Structure formats: C-alpha cells, structure tokens
Amino acid sequence: MRCFISFLSDIGSSVTSWLRKKFPAMVNIFDWLFPCLGAFAAVYEYRAHNAVVSAGWVCMVLGWIFGCKIISLALHWVIRRSFVDPDDQKNIPPRPSERFTTEGDDGEVTVPVERVEEMLLYLCELEDWLDRKGLL
C-alpha cells in the first residue's frame, strides 16, 4: 500500500513539474482559442435561428469575441501568477552573494576550498534557470 501511495505521489509531482514548465507556454493558445470559439458560437446562433445579418447580430458576435477575449486574458493572468516563479517573471538569473574566484598577480584563478560546495550549488541553480528558459 505504501508503494502505491509513493507511486501516486511521484506521478503527482511529475505532473505538477510538467505543468510548471509547459503551461505558461500553452497560455498563448488560450489567447487565440477563446475568441475563435466565441465567433463559432455566434455563427452557430445565427444559423440556428435563421437570423438575418443586422446590427444586433453584429453586436452579439462582437460581444462574444470581446467576452471570450476578456476570459482568455483573465486565464492568462491567473496562470502566469500561479505557475511562474517570481524570479522567472523578472527574467533575472540567480546571482551569488560574492565572487567565487580570485585572480592572482600571475594570472592564476583560484577558488577557496571552503566555497567549492557553494559554487557547485550555485552552478546547479544557474543550470536549472537556463533549462527553464530553454537556453540549455
């Protein structure tokens, strides 16, 4: 039973991770999809009632498109707020508190032994940031 619960937990975390990486890019689909669905719904209304093209029908179509665009923009805002890391919104790479390397008079570059582990963790964080941006 514990194995099954662990399996479900792993699936949940992998799905959440996938959504965090891919969903912000898929938001742009909503910007085009919802207004198109609104226009199709308006055309369906027109055909279902055998209406003639009039100012009221044109206002209804524009209302559908405008309303769907408002919905898509709201979804866009909610999804960006929910799934994007605040550091990614700023488009700022992670920065160390101070330099890791020092350069001697002879041009030799050294890293203090006590900061090697911190440097490796920073490098991992930087690679993760580059990977999320699609640059790696």
DSSP file (Angstrom, degrees, kcal/mol; ACC not computed):
  #  RESIDUE AA STRUCTURE BP1 BP2  ACC     N-H-->O    O-->H-N    N-H-->O    O-->H-N    TCO  KAPPA ALPHA  PHI   PSI    X-CA   Y-CA   Z-CA
    1    1 A M     >        0   0    0      0, 0.0     4,-2.3     0, 0.0     5,-0.2   0.000 360.0 360.0 360.0 -41.2    0.0    0.0    0.0
    2    2 A R  H  >  +     0   0    0      1,-0.2     4,-2.5     2,-0.2     5,-0.2   0.874 360.0  54.0 -63.9 -35.9    2.9    2.4    0.8
    3    3 A C  H  > S+     0   0    0      2,-0.2     4,-2.3     1,-0.2    -1,-0.2   0.908 108.8  48.4 -63.8 -41.6    4.4    1.6   -2.5
    4    4 A F  H  > S+     0   0    0      2,-0.2     4,-2.5     1,-0.2    -2,-0.2   0.903 112.1  48.4 -66.1 -41.8    1.2    2.5   -4.3
    5    5 A I  H  X S+     0   0    0     -4,-2.3     4,-2.3     2,-0.2    -2,-0.2   0.896 112.1  49.5 -65.7 -39.8    0.9    5.8   -2.3
    6    6 A S  H  X S+     0   0    0     -4,-2.5     4,-2.4     2,-0.2    -2,-0.2   0.897 110.0  51.9 -64.0 -40.0    4.5    6.6   -3.1
    7    7 A F  H  X S+     0   0    0     -4,-2.3     4,-2.3     2,-0.2    -2,-0.2   0.925 110.8  46.9 -61.5 -46.7    3.8    5.8   -6.8
    8    8 A L  H  X S+     0   0    0     -4,-2.5     4,-2.5     1,-0.2    -1,-0.2   0.877 111.2  52.3 -64.0 -37.7    0.8    8.2   -6.8
    9    9 A S  H  X S+     0   0    0     -4,-2.3     4,-2.4     2,-0.2    -2,-0.2   0.909 109.5  49.0 -64.3 -42.1    2.8   10.9   -5.1
   10   10 A D  H  X S+     0   0    0     -4,-2.4     4,-2.2     2,-0.2    -2,-0.2   0.901 111.6  49.1 -64.8 -40.7    5.6   10.6   -7.7
   11   11 A I  H  X S+     0   0    0     -4,-2.3     4,-2.5     2,-0.2     5,-0.2   0.927 111.2  50.5 -63.5 -44.2    3.1   10.8  -10.5
   12   12 A G  H  X S+     0   0    0     -4,-2.5     4,-2.3     1,-0.2    -2,-0.2   0.908 111.9  46.6 -60.6 -42.9    1.5   13.9   -8.9
   13   13 A S  H  X S+     0   0    0     -4,-2.4     4,-2.2     2,-0.2    -1,-0.2   0.863 112.6  49.8 -70.6 -34.0    4.8   15.6   -8.5
   14   14 A S  H  X S+     0   0    0     -4,-2.2     4,-2.3     2,-0.2    -2,-0.2   0.887 111.8  48.3 -71.7 -36.5    5.9   14.8  -12.1
   15   15 A V  H  X S+     0   0    0     -4,-2.5     4,-2.6     2,-0.2    -2,-0.2   0.924 112.8  48.5 -66.0 -43.6    2.6   16.1  -13.5
   16   16 A T  H  X S+     0   0    0     -4,-2.3     4,-2.4    -5,-0.2    -2,-0.2   0.909 111.6  49.7 -62.2 -41.8    2.9   19.3  -11.4
   17   17 A S  H  X S+     0   0    0     -4,-2.2     4,-1.6     2,-0.2    -1,-0.2   0.912 111.0  49.4 -63.0 -42.4    6.5   19.7  -12.6
   18   18 A W  H  X S+     0   0    0     -4,-2.3     4,-3.0     1,-0.2     5,-0.4   0.920 111.3  49.3 -63.2 -43.4    5.4   19.3  -16.2
   19   19 A L  H  X S+     0   0    0     -4,-2.6     4,-2.3     1,-0.2    -2,-0.2   0.904 108.2  53.3 -62.9 -40.8    2.6   21.8  -15.8
   20   20 A R  H  < S+     0   0    0     -4,-2.4    -1,-0.2     1,-0.2    -2,-0.2   0.847 116.7  39.2 -63.6 -32.1    5.0   24.3  -14.2
   21   21 A K  H  < S+     0   0    0     -4,-1.6     4,-0.3    -5,-0.2    -2,-0.2   0.894 128.9  26.2 -83.0 -41.7    7.4   24.0  -17.2
   22   22 A K  H >X S+     0   0    0     -4,-3.0     4,-1.4    -5,-0.2     3,-0.5   0.758 102.8  73.6 -98.5 -27.4    4.9   23.8  -20.1
   23   23 A F  H 3X S+     0   0    0     -4,-2.3     4,-0.8    -5,-0.4     3,-0.3   0.875  91.7  55.8 -65.1 -40.1    1.7   25.5  -19.0
   24   24 A P  H 34 S+     0   0    0      0, 0.0     3,-0.5     0, 0.0     4,-0.4   0.868 109.1  49.5 -59.9 -32.3    2.9   29.1  -19.3
   25   25 A A  H X4 S+     0   0    0     -3,-0.5     3,-0.7    -4,-0.3    -2,-0.2   0.813 107.6  54.5 -72.7 -28.8    3.9   28.5  -22.9
   26   26 A M  H >X S+     0   0    0     -4,-1.4     3,-1.1    -3,-0.3     4,-0.8   0.580  85.9  83.7 -80.8  -8.7    0.4   27.0  -23.6
   27   27 A V  H >X S+     0   0    0     -4,-0.8     4,-1.1    -3,-0.5     3,-0.8   0.855  80.0  64.8 -61.4 -34.1   -1.3   30.1  -22.3
   28   28 A N  H <> S+     0   0    0     -3,-0.7     4,-0.8    -4,-0.4    -1,-0.3   0.787  92.3  62.9 -61.9 -26.4   -0.8   31.7  -25.7
   29   29 A I  H X> S+     0   0    0     -3,-1.1     4,-2.9     1,-0.2     3,-0.8   0.894  98.4  55.7 -63.9 -38.7   -3.1   29.1  -27.2
   30   30 A F  H <X S+     0   0    0     -3,-0.8     4,-1.8    -4,-0.8    -1,-0.2   0.848  97.5  63.4 -62.9 -33.1   -6.0   30.4  -25.0
   31   31 A D  H 3< S+     0   0    0     -4,-1.1    -1,-0.2     1,-0.2    -2,-0.2   0.821 117.1  28.1 -62.2 -29.9   -5.4   33.9  -26.5
   32   32 A W  H <X S+     0   0    0     -3,-0.8     4,-1.4    -4,-0.8    -2,-0.2   0.775 117.7  57.7 -97.9 -32.9   -6.4   32.6  -29.9
   33   33 A L  H  X S+     0   0    0     -4,-2.9     4,-2.6     1,-0.2     5,-0.2   0.933 102.5  50.0 -68.5 -48.4   -8.7   29.7  -28.9
   34   34 A F  H  X S+     0   0    0     -4,-1.8     4,-2.3     1,-0.2    -1,-0.2   0.910 110.8  47.0 -65.3 -44.7  -11.4   31.5  -26.8
   35   35 A P  H  > S+     0   0    0      0, 0.0     4,-2.2     0, 0.0    -1,-0.2   0.897 113.5  50.5 -62.9 -35.7  -12.1   34.4  -29.3
   36   36 A C  H  X S+     0   0    0     -4,-1.4     4,-2.6     2,-0.2    -2,-0.2   0.920 109.8  49.7 -65.8 -42.1  -12.4   31.8  -32.1
   37   37 A L  H  X S+     0   0    0     -4,-2.6     4,-2.4     1,-0.2    -1,-0.2   0.889 110.0  52.2 -62.2 -37.8  -14.8   29.7  -30.0
   38   38 A G  H  X S+     0   0    0     -4,-2.3     4,-2.1     2,-0.2    -2,-0.2   0.906 109.7  48.1 -63.7 -41.9  -16.8   32.8  -29.4
   39   39 A A  H  X S+     0   0    0     -4,-2.2     4,-2.3     2,-0.2    -2,-0.2   0.912 111.9  49.4 -66.3 -41.4  -17.0   33.6  -33.1
   40   40 A F  H  X S+     0   0    0     -4,-2.6     4,-2.4     1,-0.2    -2,-0.2   0.897 110.3  51.1 -64.0 -39.0  -18.1   30.0  -33.9
   41   41 A A  H  X S+     0   0    0     -4,-2.4     4,-2.3     2,-0.2    -1,-0.2   0.893 109.8  50.3 -64.6 -38.2  -20.7   30.1  -31.2
   42   42 A A  H  X S+     0   0    0     -4,-2.1     4,-2.1     2,-0.2    -2,-0.2   0.910 110.8  48.2 -66.5 -41.3  -22.0   33.4  -32.6
   43   43 A V  H  X S+     0   0    0     -4,-2.3     4,-2.5     2,-0.2    -2,-0.2   0.892 110.3  52.7 -65.2 -39.0  -22.2   31.9  -36.1
   44   44 A Y  H  X S+     0   0    0     -4,-2.4     4,-2.7     2,-0.2    -2,-0.2   0.917 108.6  50.1 -61.9 -43.0  -24.0   28.8  -34.7
   45   45 A E  H  X S+     0   0    0     -4,-2.3     4,-1.6     1,-0.2     6,-0.2   0.910 110.2  51.4 -59.2 -42.5  -26.5   31.1  -33.0
   46   46 A Y  H  <>S+     0   0    0     -4,-2.1     5,-1.8     1,-0.2     4,-0.4   0.930 114.4  41.6 -61.5 -47.1  -27.0   32.9  -36.3
   47   47 A R  H ><5S+     0   0    0     -4,-2.5     3,-0.6     1,-0.2    -1,-0.2   0.854 110.8  56.7 -71.8 -34.5  -27.6   29.6  -38.3
   48   48 A A  H 3<5S+     0   0    0     -4,-2.7    -1,-0.2     1,-0.2    -2,-0.2   0.840 115.9  35.4 -67.4 -32.3  -29.8   28.0  -35.6
   49   49 A H  T 3<5S-     0   0    0     -4,-1.6    -1,-0.2    -5,-0.2    -2,-0.2   0.360 101.4-128.6-103.4   4.8  -32.3   30.9  -35.6
   50   50 A N  T < 5 +     0   0    0     -3,-0.6    -3,-0.2    -4,-0.4    -4,-0.1   0.888  48.4 174.1  48.3  44.1  -32.1   31.6  -39.3
   51   51 A A      < -     0   0    0     -5,-1.8     2,-0.3    -6,-0.2    -1,-0.1  -0.370  30.2-122.6 -80.2 158.3  -31.5   35.2  -38.4
   52   52 A V        -     0   0    0     -3,-0.1     2,-0.5    -2,-0.1     5,-0.2  -0.700  37.3 -94.0 -95.6 154.8  -30.7   37.9  -40.9
   53   53 A V        +     0   0    0     -2,-0.3     2,-0.3     4,-0.1    -1,-0.1  -0.553  64.2 151.6 -70.7 120.9  -27.5   40.0  -40.5
   54   54 A S     >  -     0   0    0     -2,-0.5     4,-2.4     1,-0.1     5,-0.2  -0.840  62.5 -93.0-140.2 176.8  -28.4   43.0  -38.6
   55   55 A A  H  > S+     0   0    0     -2,-0.3     4,-2.4     1,-0.2     5,-0.2   0.872 124.8  54.3 -63.1 -35.7  -26.8   45.5  -36.2
   56   56 A G  H  > S+     0   0    0      2,-0.2     4,-2.0     1,-0.2    -1,-0.2   0.901 108.8  47.5 -64.9 -40.7  -28.0   43.4  -33.3
   57   57 A W  H  > S+     0   0    0      2,-0.2     4,-2.5    -5,-0.2    -2,-0.2   0.913 111.5  50.4 -67.3 -41.8  -26.4   40.2  -34.7
   58   58 A V  H  X S+     0   0    0     -4,-2.4     4,-2.6     1,-0.2     5,-0.2   0.907 110.7  49.9 -62.1 -41.5  -23.1   42.1  -35.3
   59   59 A C  H  X S+     0   0    0     -4,-2.4     4,-2.4     1,-0.2    -1,-0.2   0.881 109.6  52.1 -63.7 -37.1  -23.1   43.4  -31.8
   60   60 A M  H  X S+     0   0    0     -4,-2.0     4,-2.5     2,-0.2    -2,-0.2   0.930 110.5  47.1 -64.9 -44.6  -23.8   39.9  -30.5
   61   61 A V  H  X S+     0   0    0     -4,-2.5     4,-2.5     2,-0.2    -2,-0.2   0.937 114.4  46.5 -62.0 -47.2  -20.8   38.5  -32.4
   62   62 A L  H  X S+     0   0    0     -4,-2.6     4,-2.9     1,-0.2     5,-0.2   0.873 111.2  53.2 -64.7 -35.3  -18.5   41.3  -31.3
   63   63 A G  H  X S+     0   0    0     -4,-2.4     4,-3.0    -5,-0.2     5,-0.2   0.911 109.0  49.0 -63.6 -42.6  -19.8   40.7  -27.7
   64   64 A W  H  X S+     0   0    0     -4,-2.5     4,-2.6     2,-0.2     5,-0.2   0.945 114.6  44.6 -59.8 -48.9  -18.9   37.0  -27.9
   65   65 A I  H  X S+     0   0    0     -4,-2.5     4,-2.1     2,-0.2    -2,-0.2   0.930 116.3  45.9 -64.6 -45.1  -15.5   37.8  -29.2
   66   66 A F  H  X S+     0   0    0     -4,-2.9     4,-2.2     2,-0.2    -1,-0.2   0.923 113.8  48.9 -64.2 -44.4  -14.9   40.5  -26.7
   67   67 A G  H  X S+     0   0    0     -4,-3.0     4,-2.1    -5,-0.2    -2,-0.2   0.909 112.3  47.9 -62.2 -42.6  -16.2   38.5  -23.8
   68   68 A C  H  X S+     0   0    0     -4,-2.6     4,-2.5    -5,-0.2    -1,-0.2   0.857 109.6  53.4 -67.6 -34.1  -14.1   35.5  -24.7
   69   69 A K  H  X S+     0   0    0     -4,-2.1     4,-2.4    -5,-0.2    -1,-0.2   0.896 108.0  50.6 -66.7 -38.6  -11.0   37.7  -25.1
   70   70 A I  H  X S+     0   0    0     -4,-2.2     4,-2.2     2,-0.2    -2,-0.2   0.913 111.2  49.0 -63.0 -42.3  -11.7   39.0  -21.5
   71   71 A I  H  X S+     0   0    0     -4,-2.1     4,-2.6     1,-0.2    -2,-0.2   0.917 111.3  49.0 -63.2 -43.3  -11.9   35.4  -20.3
   72   72 A S  H  X S+     0   0    0     -4,-2.5     4,-2.5     1,-0.2    -2,-0.2   0.889 110.9  49.8 -66.3 -37.7   -8.7   34.5  -22.0
   73   73 A L  H  X S+     0   0    0     -4,-2.4     4,-2.3     2,-0.2    -1,-0.2   0.891 110.6  50.3 -67.0 -37.5   -6.8   37.5  -20.6
   74   74 A A  H  X S+     0   0    0     -4,-2.2     4,-2.6     2,-0.2    -2,-0.2   0.928 112.5  46.7 -64.4 -44.2   -8.1   36.6  -17.1
   75   75 A L  H  X S+     0   0    0     -4,-2.6     4,-3.0     1,-0.2     5,-0.3   0.906 110.3  54.0 -62.1 -41.0   -6.9   33.0  -17.5
   76   76 A H  H  X S+     0   0    0     -4,-2.5     4,-2.2     1,-0.2    -2,-0.2   0.927 111.1  45.1 -57.8 -46.8   -3.6   34.3  -18.9
   77   77 A W  H  X S+     0   0    0     -4,-2.3     4,-2.1     2,-0.2    -2,-0.2   0.921 114.9  47.1 -65.2 -45.6   -3.1   36.4  -15.8
   78   78 A V  H  X S+     0   0    0     -4,-2.6     4,-2.3     2,-0.2    -2,-0.2   0.916 114.0  47.1 -64.3 -43.7   -4.2   33.6  -13.3
   79   79 A I  H  X S+     0   0    0     -4,-3.0     4,-2.7     2,-0.2     5,-0.3   0.909 111.7  49.9 -67.8 -41.4   -2.0   31.0  -15.0
   80   80 A R  H  X S+     0   0    0     -4,-2.2     4,-1.2    -5,-0.3    -1,-0.2   0.908 114.3  45.9 -62.3 -40.5    1.1   33.3  -15.1
   81   81 A R  H  < S+     0   0    0     -4,-2.1    -2,-0.2    -5,-0.2    -1,-0.2   0.869 119.0  41.4 -67.9 -36.7    0.6   34.2  -11.4
   82   82 A S  H  < S+     0   0    0     -4,-2.3    -2,-0.2    -5,-0.2    -3,-0.2   0.868 123.9  29.3 -82.3 -37.8    0.1   30.5  -10.4
   83   83 A F  H  < S+     0   0    0     -4,-2.7     2,-0.5    -5,-0.2    -3,-0.2   0.507  99.0  83.8-108.4  -5.3    2.7   28.7  -12.4
   84   84 A V  S  < S-     0   0    0     -4,-1.2   -63,-0.1    -5,-0.3     5,-0.0  -0.870  75.3-124.0-108.0 131.7    5.6   31.0  -13.0
   85   85 A D    >>  -     0   0    0     -2,-0.5     4,-1.6     1,-0.1     3,-0.9  -0.463  22.3-125.8 -65.2 135.9    8.3   31.5  -10.4
   86   86 A P  H 3> S+     0   0    0      0, 0.0     4,-1.2     0, 0.0    -1,-0.1   0.834 111.2  55.9 -56.5 -32.9    8.6   35.2   -9.5
   87   87 A D  H 3>>S+     0   0    0      1,-0.2     5,-1.4     2,-0.2     4,-0.6   0.847 105.2  52.5 -67.4 -31.8   12.3   35.2  -10.3
   88   88 A D  H <45S+     0   0    0     -3,-0.9     3,-0.4     1,-0.2    -1,-0.2   0.834 102.9  57.9 -71.9 -31.4   11.4   33.9  -13.8
   89   89 A Q  H  <5S+     0   0    0     -4,-1.6    -1,-0.2     1,-0.2    -2,-0.2   0.863 106.3  48.9 -65.3 -34.0    9.0   36.8  -14.3
   90   90 A K  H  <5S-     0   0    0     -4,-1.2    -1,-0.2     2,-0.1    -2,-0.2   0.666 103.1-137.2 -78.0 -15.9   11.8   39.3  -13.7
   91   91 A N  T  <5 +     0   0    0     -4,-0.6    -3,-0.2    -3,-0.4    -2,-0.1   0.853  54.3 143.0  61.8  36.2   14.0   37.4  -16.2
   92   92 A I      < -     0   0    0     -5,-1.4    -1,-0.2     3,-0.0    -2,-0.1  -0.927  47.4-133.3-110.1 125.3   16.9   37.7  -13.8
   93   93 A P        -     0   0    0      0, 0.0    33,-0.1     0, 0.0     2,-0.0  -0.366  38.9 -87.5 -70.3 157.2   19.4   34.8  -13.5
   94   94 A P        -     0   0    0      0, 0.0    32,-0.0     0, 0.0    35,-0.0  -0.360  46.8-155.2 -63.6 145.1   20.4   33.7  -10.0
   95   95 A R        -     0   0    0     -3,-0.1     2,-0.1    -2,-0.0    -3,-0.0  -0.963  11.1-124.1-126.3 140.6   23.4   35.7   -8.6
   96   96 A P        -     0   0    0      0, 0.0     3,-0.1     0, 0.0    23,-0.0  -0.388  24.7-118.7 -75.8 161.0   25.9   34.7   -6.0
   97   97 A S  S    S-     0   0    0      1,-0.2     2,-0.3    -2,-0.1    -2,-0.0   0.832  92.7  -7.8 -69.1 -31.4   26.4   36.9   -2.9
   98   98 A E  S    S-     0   0    0      0, 0.0    -1,-0.2     0, 0.0     0, 0.0  -0.961  94.0 -67.8-155.7 168.4   30.0   37.5   -4.0
   99   99 A R        -     0   0    0     -2,-0.3    -2,-0.0     1,-0.1     3,-0.0  -0.263  30.1-155.9 -62.3 146.2   32.6   36.2   -6.5
  100  100 A F  S    S+     0   0    0     11,-0.1     2,-0.3    19,-0.0    -1,-0.1   0.756  72.4  61.2 -90.6 -29.4   33.8   32.7   -6.2
  101  101 A T        -     0   0    0     10,-0.2     2,-0.4     8,-0.0    10,-0.2  -0.654  59.4-163.9-104.0 154.7   37.1   33.1   -7.9
  102  102 A T  E     -A  110   0A   0      8,-2.3     8,-2.7    -2,-0.3     2,-0.5  -0.983  13.2-142.0-130.9 147.0   40.1   35.2   -7.3
  103  103 A E  E     -A  109   0A   0     -2,-0.4     6,-0.2     6,-0.2     5,-0.0  -0.938  15.6-145.2-113.4 126.4   42.9   36.0   -9.7
  104  104 A G    >   -     0   0    0      4,-2.8     3,-1.5    -2,-0.5    -1,-0.0  -0.175  32.7 -97.2 -78.7 176.5   46.5   36.2   -8.5
  105  105 A D  T 3  S+     0   0    0      1,-0.3    -1,-0.1     2,-0.1    -2,-0.0   0.811 125.2  54.2 -64.3 -30.6   49.2   38.5   -9.8
  106  106 A D  T 3  S-     0   0    0      2,-0.1    -1,-0.3     1,-0.0    -2,-0.0   0.412 123.0-104.0 -86.3   3.6   50.5   35.8  -12.1
  107  107 A G  S <  S+     0   0    0     -3,-1.5     2,-0.4     1,-0.3    -2,-0.1   0.484  72.0 145.4  90.6   3.5   47.0   35.4  -13.7
  108  108 A E        -     0   0    0     -5,-0.0    -4,-2.8     1,-0.0     2,-0.5  -0.621  40.5-144.5 -79.5 130.1   46.2   32.1  -11.8
  109  109 A V  E     +A  103   0A   0     -2,-0.4     2,-0.3    -6,-0.2    -6,-0.2  -0.819  23.8 178.6 -96.8 129.8   42.5   31.8  -11.0
  110  110 A T  E     -A  102   0A   0     -8,-2.7    -8,-2.3    -2,-0.5    -2,-0.0  -0.915  22.2-151.0-131.1 156.8   41.7   30.0   -7.7
  111  111 A V        -     0   0    0     -2,-0.3   -10,-0.2   -10,-0.2     5,-0.1  -0.997  31.8-114.6-124.1 127.2   38.6   29.1   -5.7
  112  112 A P    >   -     0   0    0      0, 0.0     3,-1.7     0, 0.0     4,-0.4  -0.373  23.2-127.5 -60.8 139.4   38.8   28.9   -1.9
  113  113 A V  G >  S+     0   0    0      1,-0.3     3,-1.2     2,-0.2     4,-0.4   0.844 106.7  59.1 -58.4 -37.2   38.2   25.3   -0.8
  114  114 A E  G 3  S+     0   0    0      1,-0.2    -1,-0.3     2,-0.1     4,-0.3   0.639 107.3  47.7 -70.8 -12.0   35.5   26.4    1.7
  115  115 A R  G <> S+     0   0    0     -3,-1.7     4,-2.2     2,-0.1    -1,-0.2   0.376  83.4  92.5-108.0   3.9   33.4   27.9   -1.1
  116  116 A V  H <> S+     0   0    0     -3,-1.2     4,-2.2    -4,-0.4     5,-0.2   0.922  87.8  47.9 -64.4 -44.4   33.6   25.0   -3.6
  117  117 A E  H  > S+     0   0    0     -4,-0.4     4,-2.1     1,-0.2    -1,-0.2   0.916 112.6  48.9 -63.7 -42.3   30.4   23.4   -2.4
  118  118 A E  H  > S+     0   0    0     -4,-0.3     4,-2.2     1,-0.2    -1,-0.2   0.878 110.0  52.7 -63.2 -37.6   28.6   26.7   -2.5
  119  119 A M  H  X S+     0   0    0     -4,-2.2     4,-2.4     2,-0.2    -2,-0.2   0.893 108.4  49.8 -66.2 -40.1   29.9   27.3   -6.1
  120  120 A L  H  X S+     0   0    0     -4,-2.2     4,-2.2     2,-0.2    -2,-0.2   0.898 110.6  49.7 -65.8 -40.3   28.6   23.9   -7.2
  121  121 A L  H  X S+     0   0    0     -4,-2.1     4,-2.2     2,-0.2    -2,-0.2   0.896 111.6  49.2 -64.4 -39.4   25.2   24.6   -5.7
  122  122 A Y  H  X S+     0   0    0     -4,-2.2     4,-2.7     2,-0.2    -2,-0.2   0.915 109.5  51.6 -65.0 -42.4   25.1   27.9   -7.5
  123  123 A L  H  X S+     0   0    0     -4,-2.4     4,-2.5     1,-0.2    -2,-0.2   0.900 109.6  50.0 -61.5 -40.7   26.1   26.3  -10.8
  124  124 A C  H  X S+     0   0    0     -4,-2.2     4,-2.3     2,-0.2    -1,-0.2   0.916 111.4  48.6 -62.7 -43.5   23.3   23.8  -10.4
  125  125 A E  H  X S+     0   0    0     -4,-2.2     4,-2.0     2,-0.2    -2,-0.2   0.889 111.8  49.6 -63.7 -40.0   20.8   26.6   -9.7
  126  126 A L  H  X S+     0   0    0     -4,-2.7     4,-2.5     2,-0.2    -2,-0.2   0.907 110.3  49.9 -66.0 -42.3   22.1   28.6  -12.8
  127  127 A E  H  X S+     0   0    0     -4,-2.5     4,-2.4     2,-0.2    -2,-0.2   0.892 109.8  51.6 -63.8 -39.1   21.8   25.5  -15.0
  128  128 A D  H  X S+     0   0    0     -4,-2.3     4,-2.3     2,-0.2    -1,-0.2   0.906 110.4  48.8 -61.9 -41.4   18.2   25.0  -13.8
  129  129 A W  H  X S+     0   0    0     -4,-2.0     4,-1.7     2,-0.2    -2,-0.2   0.924 112.4  47.8 -65.0 -44.5   17.4   28.6  -14.6
  130  130 A L  H  <>S+     0   0    0     -4,-2.5     5,-2.7     1,-0.2     6,-0.7   0.873 111.2  51.9 -63.1 -37.5   18.9   28.2  -18.1
  131  131 A D  H ><5S+     0   0    0     -4,-2.4     3,-0.9     4,-0.2    -2,-0.2   0.903 107.9  50.9 -66.2 -41.8   17.0   25.0  -18.6
  132  132 A R  H 3<5S+     0   0    0     -4,-2.3    -1,-0.2     1,-0.3    -2,-0.2   0.836 110.8  49.8 -64.4 -31.7   13.7   26.6  -17.6
  133  133 A K  T 3<5S-     0   0    0     -4,-1.7    -1,-0.3    -5,-0.2    -2,-0.2   0.554 114.9-118.7 -82.1  -8.1   14.4   29.4  -20.1
  134  134 A G  T < 5S+     0   0    0     -3,-0.9    -3,-0.2    -4,-0.5    -2,-0.1   0.715  82.5 117.9  78.6  20.3   15.2   26.9  -22.8
  135  135 A L      <       0   0    0     -5,-2.7    -4,-0.2    -6,-0.2    -5,-0.1   0.434 360.0 360.0 -98.2  -1.1   18.7   28.1  -23.2
  136  136 A L              0   0    0     -6,-0.7    -5,-0.2    -5,-0.1    -1,-0.1   0.374 360.0 360.0-122.6 360.0   20.4   24.9  -22.2
